[in-house]
């Protein structure tokens, strides 16, 4: 193995695990040749810290067992051939020198192209290597468990390896965060960071600017259970997500203007706190002072900032929020600053491990859910019902995880109640609905902190 892989991406295996062996056989059947290496990138569950990474604040996710796995063969032609073990996803072929990503159609192959393009542009590759790739995924799509980001990360690592380049895990996470913006979603860096920086047995506090990850040991007396609402939400397919990003950006601008800061240079809500040198609690007080709870019209925002509607649209709004006429700045800022404080308190409790740690952590998760539902408005009726069911049957804390508007909940359940909890939630939420029953085997499971992205090569 190359000595310049200090981050232990590569694992040599003399006997391929069953899933890799099965993927190899399918690859040979598909392409008539043998893959040279395999890349894995995990999904993630965010325990607390929703919709605040793109505001500059720390989040607290962990990697899960479910992942994206790609078998790869570099080829001499500069053609990338993408195939999927799931017949629902059609093959895609493109010239490696002509990467065009369609933002209006967030199809599966476009997420691969994001990672591919990100690495190519970082290194300025004029003659990128072509590849045959066969993908297999076990992360439920559009479920809030980061299937799309895992694919971007997997593709980035695939392209890096195929072209004989090297980067640290932190560098890869930062590149993949930026490259996912090609699909039109203006997300933060949580998903990509945990996908690369995760370690087995520990959650991570992910901080930004600079990117760094700190181990967070979770309490031993509780399990974290993921439950899929079975409502799919692709955040690149709607404007819900980007509207929230823009609302936080606008809140940043107006807060900065009210405090005499250079608002044009202020991009994130954390920037305001840092420049003012105050606590998160003090920022919440400032939010109460500056903003009114009623939605802000584009006309009012333009008047506050002293700009034209055209300047607002071209300089601040995103491509898919051009026609939005009102923005809720008070509610979004209040959620972000309170959620950022909950993340830090969650980590503190895990570190200090008081006797009532599980109850304290559960309380924080419940507060996070209420804020996501009421202040950020990113829940939905199915998620609300699922949270209620989870709390009813023994969860100490339960909340939506991921972007919201569908997807999954994560619940903290005492380990001695886990089996009964799983049975009761299955019966109450999944069995009454035939569709949910069909999805049940992949929809409700306890999870532990897993490993980050890896490259497998046969010894």
N, C-alpha and C positions, 0 to 999 in steps of 0.2 A: 504494500500500500504506500502511496506517496507520503513522505514525512511531513508535508505541509498541510495535512488535514488535522489541525490541532483540536478541532471540536468533535472528534469521534463521530463523524457522520457515517463512516463506512464500517460495515460488519461483514466479515468473510464467513460464509457458511459452507460446510462440506456436504451437508444434506439439507436440501431445501425444505422448509416447513410445508405442510400440506397445502396451504392456500397459495404459496408461491409456486409449488410444483404444479398445481392445477392451472394457475395462470400461465405458467410456462408451456404446458401442453396446449392450451387454447391459443397461445401466441404462435406456436409452431404450426398449428392447424390453419391459423389465419394468414400468416406471412410466409410460411415455408422455410423459416430460419429460426435460430435460437436467440433469445434476448441476451444481451451482454451484461445487463444489471437491472436492478429493481429499486424503485424509490417509494417510500411510504411517508405520508404526512397525516397526522391524526386530526380528528375533529376536536372540539373543545366544549366545555360547559363553563359558563361564567357564573361563579357563585354569588358575586355581588359586584356592583359597579357598572350599571347599564347606561349606555348612551353617554358616557363621559370620557372615553378615550380620545374621541375627536375634539374634545374640549381641553385636552392636555392633562387630564387627571388619571391617577393610578387606578388599575382594575385588578380583580382577583379571580382569574380563571384556573382551570386545570385541564390538561389533555385527557381525552377519553380513549377507550379501546377502539371504537369505530374509526375508520380511516379511509383514505384514498391510497390505492396501490397501483403503480404503473410499471409494466415490463417494457424495457427499452432496448432497441437495437439502433445504434448510429449507422447511417448509410452514406454512400458516396455521393448520391444525388442530393441536391439541396431542396428536398421535398419532405414535408412533415405529414405523415399519415397517422391519423388518430382513429382508434377504434375503441369500443366499449363492450364489456362482457354483458351489459344489459341491452337487449335488443331494442329497447325503447329509444336508445340514443344512437342516432345514425353516424356512420363513418364520416370523417371530414379530412380533406386533403388540401394542403396549401403550400405555396412556395415559402421556404424559410426566409427568403429575401423580401417578401412582400406581405407583411403581416397587417391585415386590416381587421379591426375589431368593431363589430356592429353594436353600438350602444342601445339601439332600439329593440334588439332581440338578444336577451341574455341567455343564449343557448349554451349547453355544457362546454362545447369546444372553445367558446370565446373566453372562458375562464382559464383554460390551458394557454390560450394565446396571450393572455395578460402576463402570465409568468414567463413565457417564452420571450415576449417583447421586452419585458423589464430587464432581463439578463442581457439580451442582445444590445440594448441601448446603453446599459451600464458599461459594457466592455467595448462598445463600438464595433461589433463583429460585422465585418464586411462580407465574409464568406461563411455564414453559420452552417453548422452540420445539420444535415437532414436526419430524420428519425422515423422509425416505425414504433408506435406506442400503443399498448393495449392497457386500458384502464379498468380497474375493478374497485367499486366503492361500497362501503357498508354504512356510511353516514346517511341517515334518512334525508332526502333532499328538501330544501326549503323548510327546515325544522328548527332553525335557530341554533344548530350545533356546528355551524361553520363549515358546511360541506363545500361551499364555493371557495372560501379562503384556503381550505386545505388543498383544493385542486390547484389554485394559483401557486401555493407554496410548493406543491409536488412538481408542478411544471417548471418552476424556477430552478429547483434542485436538479431535475432531469436535464434541463438545458445547460446548467453549469457543468455537470458531470460529462455530458456528451461532447461538450466543446473544450474539455480539458482545463477548465478554469477553477479557481478556488476563491472562496470567501468565508468569512466567519459567520456563525449563526446570526449574530446581531446584524451584520451587513445584509445578509439574505433576508432577514425579517423586514428591515427597512426598505429594501428594494421591492419586495413583494407587496408591502403596504402601499407604496406609491403606484406600483403597476396595476393593482386591482382598481385604481381610479379610472383606468382605461375603459372599464365596463360601464362607467357612469355613476358608481356609488362612491360618495365622498366619505368613506369610513375612516376610523382611526386605526391604530396598529395592534389592537389586542389580539385579534384572531391569528394574524401572521406571527406575532411574537411568541405566543404560547405554542404554536405549531412547531416552531424551531427550538425554543428554549426550554420546553417542558422536560421534567425528569420524573421518573417513576417514583411514586410514593409521596410526592409533595405537590401541593398547589403552589402558585406563584403570585407574588405581588409584582405586577408589571408596571414600571414607571417609564416615562418618556422624557426626551430632551435632557440628557441622553437616555437612550433605551437601556434599561437594566431590569433584571429579574431577581427577586429575593424569595427564598424558600418560605413557605407558610405551612407549618405542620397542623393538619386538621385534627380535631378531637377524636380519640379512639372509640368513644362510646356512641358514635353516630355514623350513619351511612347517608350518602347523598344519592337520591333517586331521581332519575329523569323520566318524565312522562310526556309523551307527545300528544298534543291536542288534536292532531290529525288535520289541522288547518294549515295548509301550505302558505308560506309567505316568502316570496323571492324579493329581497329588498332592492334589487336592480330593476325589477319589473314594474314597480310603482314609484310614486313620488313621496310616499309617507316618510321614508328614511331621510331623503335629502331635504325635505321641508324642515325636519327637526334640526339637521345640521345647519341650515340657513338661519333658522330662528335663533340658534345659539350664537351664530356669527353676528346677527343683527343685535342681539342682546349685548354682545361684547362691544360693538361699536357705540351703542347708546350709553352703556355704562361708562365707557372710556370718555365720551364727550361730556357727560355730566360731571366727571371728576377732573376735567381739564387736561386729559391725556391726549396724545396724538392718536386719535381713533383710527386713522387710516392705516397705521402700522400694527394695530392690535387685532389679532386673528382669532384668539381662543379665550374662553372665559377664564382660564387659569392665568392668562397674561395679565388680566386686570388685577387679580388678587396679588400676583407677584409684584407688579408695579406699585400698587398701593401699600404693600407690605403689611397686610392685615390677615386675620384668621378666616377660616371658612365660615365660622359663626358670624363674624363681622360682615362678611360678604352677603350673608342672608339678610342682615339688617339693611345693608345698602340697597339690595334688591327691593325690599319693602318701601324704601324711601324714594327710589328712582322710578320704578315702574308702576303703572296702574294695571289691575287684573284684566281689564277689558282688552280684547285683541287690538293690535295696532294696524291701521291701514297703511298701504304703501305711501299714500299722501302724507300721513303723519310722520312716518319714518323719514321720508325725504325732507320734510320741514325740520325735523329734529337735527338731521345731519347736514342740512343745507346743501343738498344735492338734487339733481333732476331725476325723474323716473328712469330716463335712459341710463344715467350713471349707476343707479341702483341695480338695474337689470344686468348691465355689462360688467360691473365691478364687484358686485356682492352676491347676487343670486346665482344659482346653478342653472344648468341648461333645462332641467325638467321642473324648475320652480318659477319660470318666467311669468306664468299666468296666475300665480297665487296672489290674492288681493289682501289677505289679512294674516297676521302672525301673532302668536301668543308668546310674548317675551318674558313676562313675569313668571308664568308657570314653568317655562323651560329652564330659566336661570335658577329658579328655586329648587327644581329637581336636581340639577347638576351640582350645585354647591352642597346640598344636603346629602346627595348620594356619595360625593367625594369624601365627605366626613364619615359616612358609614363604612366605606372601604377601609379607611385608616383605623377605625374602631374595631372592625372585624379582625384585622391583622393583629392589633394590640391584644385582643382577647385570646386569639390563638397562641400568641407568644407567652402571655402571662398564665394562661390555662387555669383560671379560677375554678372553684368547685362547681359553680353554676354556668360554666362556659357554654354548654350546649343551649341552655335557655336564652342566654344573652345573644348568641349568634342567631338563634331562631328569631328573636325579636327584631334584629337588624334586617334579616331577610324579609320579614313581614312588612316592616317599614318601607323597605325598598320597593316591594310590590305595590303598596298603596300609592307611593309616589309615582311609580311608572304608570299606574292606572289613572290616577287623578290629575297629576301635574304634567306628565309627559304624554298621556293618552295614547299609549302604545300597546294596550291590552286588547282583548276582544271577548265576546260572551263565552266562548268555549274555554279560553284560558281562565277567565274568572270562575267558571264552574269547576274546572279542574283544580284550581288552587283551593277552593272551598272544600272539595272532596278530600284532597290530601290533608288539609288541616283537620277535617272531621275525623279521619281515620288514623290520627296519631303523629302527623308531621309536626315538629316543633316550629319549623319555619318553611314557607313555601312561596315561590315567586316565579314570574316569567323569566326566561333566560334567552339571550340573543336579542335580535332587533325587536321582537314582539309582533303584534297584529296576527298572531298565529304561532306555530312552532311549539316549543316545549316549556314545561315548568321544571324547576329543580327544587327538591324538598329535602330537608334534613330530618332524618328519622332515627330515633334511638334504635340501636342494633337489636335489642331484645324484642322490639315491636315490628321488625322489618318484614318478616314472613306474612304476618296478619295484615300489615299495611298493603303489601303488594296484592294479596288476594282480594281485599276489600275495594281497593282502587280499581282493580281490573273489573270486578263485578259491577261497581257503581258507574264507571265512566265508559268502559269499552264494550261490555257485553250487550247493553241495550241497543247498540247500533251495529248493524251487520258490517258496514264498511270499517268501523273501528275495530271490530272483532277480527277482521281479516288482517289488519295491521298490527294487532295486539302483540305478537311475538317480538316485534322490533320497536314497540312503542312504550314499554314500561320496564325499566331495569335499574338496578343499583350499579354505581360506578365508582372506580377508584382512580386516583391520579396516575396517568400513563406517561409513556415516553414521547419525546419529540421526534422530528423527522429523521429518517435514516436512509442510507443507501446499502443495499444488499448485493454482494457479488459472490459468485460460486468459487470456492477455493479450488 
